[in-house]
Amino acid sequence: MPTAKMASGVGRQLLRLGGGSWRPSVLLGQPRPGPTHRAYVSGAAQAAVEKSESLSSDASAKESQAKAESKSFAAGMFKGQLTTDQVFPYPSVLNEEQTQFLKELVGPMSRFFEEVNDPAKNDALEQVEETTLKGLKELGAFGLQVPSELGGVGLCNTQYARLVEIVGMHDLGVGITLGAHQSIGFKGILLFGTKAQKEKYLPKLASGETLAAFCLTEPASGSDAASIRSSAVPSPCGSYYTLNGSKIWISNGGLADIFTVFAKTPVKDASTGTTKEKITAFVVERSFGGVTHGPPEKKMGIKASNTAEVYFDGVRVPSENVLGEVGGGFKVAMHILNNGRFGMAAALAGTMKAIIAKAVNHATNRTQFGEKIHNFGVIQEKLARMAVLQYVTESMAYMVSANMDQGSKDFQIEAAISKIFSSEAAWKVTDECIQVMGGMGFMKEAGVERVLRDLRIFRIFEGTSDILRLFVALQGCMDKGKELSGLGNALKNPFGNAGLLLGEAGKQLRRRAGLGSGLSLSGVVHPELSRSGELAVQALEQFATVVEAKLIKHKKGIVNEQFLLQRLADGAIDLYAMVVVLSRASRSLSEGHPTAQHEKMLCDSWCIEAAARIRESMAALQSDPQQQELFRNFKSISQALVEQGGVATRNPLGF
């Protein structure tokens, strides 16, 4: 059926968002040498797995299995595994020199945004003031992650996150100008550029002398990036490509001199001799000629940032300006986006910190009914929930940045989760701040309405929350699907794989009987957090049981089950959030931080409610017939709206 084919195509494109693939042969992660280790699996199951591996006579099969083993906690939770390598203990990646250097940068950056930058004025002018741009260039803010030998500051991801958090506290419009430039604009040159490309472009980009922009989105191509129509045709001599097309809603589009552009190019398949169109990434200079832009877009928020349509009309791009491999542009685009998502979480953690301070200040000074309003339970709950959301977001941001700094290559799901969570949490926190402040919060003078307007785009750009939810669920299900496929293959030779089959069968039977699978966070989380640790393990087991049941039921057809996938993604987000706060709060308790008991309360509060949500949602997916009725209703209601062109019911008065 056409609908099924379309949904299936969407599913495959979503998997590619993370640089992954629907093909089972594509493996994720690079484990340490030695026997496969499944953290916190029961000793009997672990021994059985190791025994089955040692009995295998196929060395290449063992090698493939080892390469498939992922260190990602998020990937593991879909398989019912507690893969703790990347989450416990909470990572501390900065050495003494890096820490000291960062401290020297934090002060000047904070003072600059407090004393020089004027976010309200930037918003009113709908551009960043020239004095602000000049000051940011002097601070080196346009090349924070460019190596020092190429004129940049040379920060690692965690150092970068700390400075981005400061920007997010003060002005998201400026943050977009900086982020569009370095988080995605020239990030492709950093990740995929040749030595010559880096030496040619990065020094001027790092100084801010030239600005960069990332050109992917087109009028007919939003979330479906693979459907772009811009084309780049190679010249007969092979020395250049002729680029034609247009890109819309490009941040820095009207300011940039250097563009990372994605276009379809003809690529010949060496094995078949056929030619197919594939996406290729290019570094394009405005000076090449034929590059123009439209007027600045009028936007709801982030007004200080420049957003414009960019046109490429017969632009001759030298062949040496191909970024990465010819035909490998989709991979380049997705790696750039995956690599930058942690920065969004860091920025929005800063935004929430500033917004919470405004809410607390108002609640502390506002008197109603003869009491300061912070004494009322309704306000106390709002402030507490705001603090919990900020703590989770900040914990995610620095967890992902640290994983990246430690060399992890398998953080796609975690990065997507951090982007989804932070963008939605920041919106909730800011909305609740306005509620706490009442009429004052609604007034322009308070400065909160500007932040709310600025925040709305964060759930849309660089991967909408809806698309990323589907990606999280599909990527996780794909990893679990590989495991089920492996068990299917093992059944063909039950005697040679007895240990593997018995271990997996035992875990599954214990889960289904409600006895647990022997997993535990004991000895990993701090003893004072043991109850929350148990909640996390129970939630993981409930989640993994449903994932397995739905994969067995739907098989590859799960790509069509978007109602289901969204709910699995929500469970995954809640579960990953539980683990990152358990890790961070455990570290604070173990090291005796002054805020350790406060962090314990934040952690416990999140875990109590997240576990309840997972328990309720997974139970409904597993056995509640009304859930399927609800999904059918959603589909039918939506179809009626489409047929009617809007609301399908009549006014109760009949006219």
C-alpha positions, 0 to 999 in steps of 0.5 A: 500500500502507498501509505505503508511504503511512505511510512517505511521510507520515512523510517529508513530516512530517520535511521540515517539521521544518526548516521546509522542504517537499516541494514543489519550488517552495519554495526555500531560501536568499538568495544574494548578487546576481550570477551563481550561484557554485559554490565550487571547481567547475572553471573550465570548469564555472563558465564554462559555468554562467554562460554558460547563465545569461546566454543565458537570456531568461527573467528570472523563471526566472533570479531563481528559480534565484538564490533557490534557491541555498543557502549551506548547506554541508550542503545543498551536499554532497548535490549534490556542491558545496563551498559554503564561504561559511558554513564557511571561514574559521572564523567570528569574529563577536564585535566587541571590545565583545561579546567584552569583555562576554562575558568579564565574564560568564564569570567570575561564571557559572563561580564561581556554578556552582563555589561556589553550585550543588550538582548532587548536592543538586539531583539528590537533592532532584529540584528546583533549590535556591531559593538557586540559582534566586535567584542565577541570576535575579540573574545575569540567566540567565533572559533571556540573549537578551532585548534589554536594553531589555526587561530582558534581557542582550541576548546574540547566539547565540555569546555565549549558547553560551559561557554555556550551555557553562558550565552544561553543564559543571556541571549539566544539570538546571539547564541544562534548567530554563534552556533549557526557559524561554528556548531554547524556552519563550518563544523563540517570543515572541522570534522571532514575537511582536508588539511588544505581546506582547514588551513585555507578557511578556518583561520578567518572563520575563527577570528570572525573575519568571515562568517559561515552558514549551513545550507541544507533545508529547501522549499520542498525538503525539510525533515526529509533531507534526502529529497533536496533538489539543488544540483551540482554537475561536474564539468567535463574536465572534472575540475569544478562543479556547477551548483544550482538551487536555493536553500531556505531559512538559513541562519547567517544566510545574509551575513555569511561568506562561507557556506556548507552546501548540500546538493545532488551529484551524479555518482557512478556505481563501480560495480554496476556501471549505473549512475545515481544521484547522491548528495555531496557536501561542498564548501562554497565561497560567496566570492565564487560568484552566483551566490545571492540571498533574499531579505532577512526573514520576519520571525516569531523569535531569535530576531537578532539572528539573520535568517534568509534564503540563499540562492546558487545560480551557476556557481562554479565550485572547485572540485577540491571544495568537495567536503568528505567524499563525493556522494557522502554528503548525507553522512556529512550532514548528519554527523554535523547535526549529531555532533552539535546537539549537545551544545543546544542542551548546554545553552538551554540549561543556561537559559533555564538557570536565568529564567528560574532566577527571575521566577525565584526573585518574583516569588521571594518579593511578591506578597499576596494574601499577607504572605510571600507567594513562595510560601504557597504550595502551588508556587513551590511545586512550580519552582521545584519542577523547574529546578528538576528540569534544569538539573536533568538538562544540564546533566544530559548536556555535560554527560554527552559532551564528556562522552564525546571528549572521551572518544565515544563514536556511539552517542547518536541516541543520547544526543538526540534525547538531549536535544528533545528534552532540553528544547521541551524543558526550556519551554516548560520552565519559561512558560511556568516562569510567566505563570509565577510572575503573573501579569508582570511576566506577560509584560515586555519589560520583564524580558521573559516573553522574548525568551519564550518567543526565542525558544519556540524554534528549538523544537523545530530546527536541527531536527524536529522533536517529532522526527527525533523521537521517531529516530530515537525509537527506530535506532534503538529498535534496530539495535534490538532487532539485530540481537533478536536476529542473532538469536534466530541464527543461534536457534539453527545451531542450538547445541553450538550456542546453548549458553547464549540461548539459555542465558537469553531465554532465562532473562526473558522468562524472568522478565515476563514472570515479573521476577526481574532479570538480575540487573542491578545498579547496586555498587554503582549508584550511591547507597542513598540513591538505592531506591531510585536506582531500583526504580530505574532498573525496574523501568528498564526491564518494563521498557525492554519487555515491551520493545521486544514484544513489539518487535516480535509482533511487527518485525520490520513493519514497526517503522510504520507504527508511529503512535507506538514509536513515539511512546517508546521514545518517551520511555527512552527519554525518561529512562536515560534522564533517570540514569544521568541524574542518578550518575551525577547525584551519586558523584556529588554524594560520594565527593561530599559536594555542598549541594549533594543533598539538594541534588539527591532530592532533585534526582529522587523527584525525577526518578519517582515520576519518570518511573511511574510514567514508564510503568503506566505507558508500558503497561498500556502498550503491552496489554491495554486494548483501549490503547489500540482504540485510541490510536485508531481514533487519532487516525480517523479524527485526523483523516476527518479534519483533512477531508473537511479542511479543518474542524469537522464538527458543527457549532453546538448552536447548529449554525 
